[in-house]
Amino acid sequence: MESSKGKMARGFLFSALEAAIKKPGRKDLALIFSEKEAVLSGVFTCNRIKAAPVKLDMERIRTGKGQAVIVNSGNANACTGKQGMQDAIEMTDLVAASLGLKKNKVYVCSTGVIGTPLPMDKLRQLIPDLGRRLGKSTVHDVAAAIMTTDTFPKVVSKRLMVGGKTATITGVCKGAGMISPNMATMLCFLLTDISITRSALDAALSRAVQSSFNRITVDGAMSTNDTVLVMANGMARNDVVHEGLVHFQKFSSALSAVTTELSRMIVRDGEGATRFVEIAVSNAKDQKDAERAGFAIANSLLVKAAIYGNDPNWGRIMAALGSSGITVREDKIDIYVNRVKLVSGGLATAKEKEAAAALRKKEVRITVDLHLGHSSAKVLTCDLTEDYVRINAEYRT
């Protein structure tokens, strides 16, 4: 597998334009189209309050097929009642009509402000233009169009060889705030020209999401709109990949590499963030404890604020561990900040000055060794700053 900067999965066309859904001056409506009908798989938010587009996509994805995705930013089309569902359906109907597709082969995603109806008068006029403009935009235009509080577009491509054929996976996503696992708050579209069965695609996507988007948190807040869709159109002309074969393992690893890189971009772009933080928990009693400990630390506002302030206040980490509900022994805990051992056997090591210096770096690794078993987990997060408060206080203005 190799990084494939500038390379795109074959057979996908893009269109993006300005609809001024929230405010003018930027593209905020985009269309992704596969020249061939694609095998399609998806993962959606676990929030019990789901946006209309999520409900519609969850119903359509049962077919395992699709050919187009329309997506907008600036408006989540969530908590908009029956009208919101009608609007989501109409958006897909307009795309289907403009491209000559069956209605159930078009998916829709939205992101932005919750509780506000979509400006359908604008969208009815503009959506047909998306179809006419296919191929005049790039995947980077799509990445820019789906941004909300993001500060940069997020695109990753990787190539792999499958049975003598070159296949490509291209991923585009958005996300900076309301980031919490199951799934992290985001929209992500994974496009590949590989030929693969639906069951194999489902399995690969599940693995990829679990090891990437489900291991990041910016603020512990779960959205109503989280969606990851993967489309595989088979235009690499490889022998069909089935689960359990060596080529499946290669594809699964490549897909996970793409989602991991995208998830790291999301954390680096966390709203107002100044630090990229990795929480590494080792030697927990079991995997569940390792993950719970990692997220307890990563989601602690006190820990995140201390990192921002370059304060090696390890008591905040101990408190988060103790309140997480995991099996823990205070006298066995070691804590490191980067390579500085700040706590040994639950007691201070008198190295706070060195730890404070480590916290000033742009990338910080907090390692917690519980010495109770053999399970480990990593969670990615960022610090908490005044800008996070400002961004979210002004989000609707």
Summary of the structure (lengths in Angstrom):
residues: 397
radius of gyration: 21.9
end to end distance: 44.3
largest distance: 69.6
contacts: 1484
relative contact order: 0.13
helix: 36%
strand: 28%
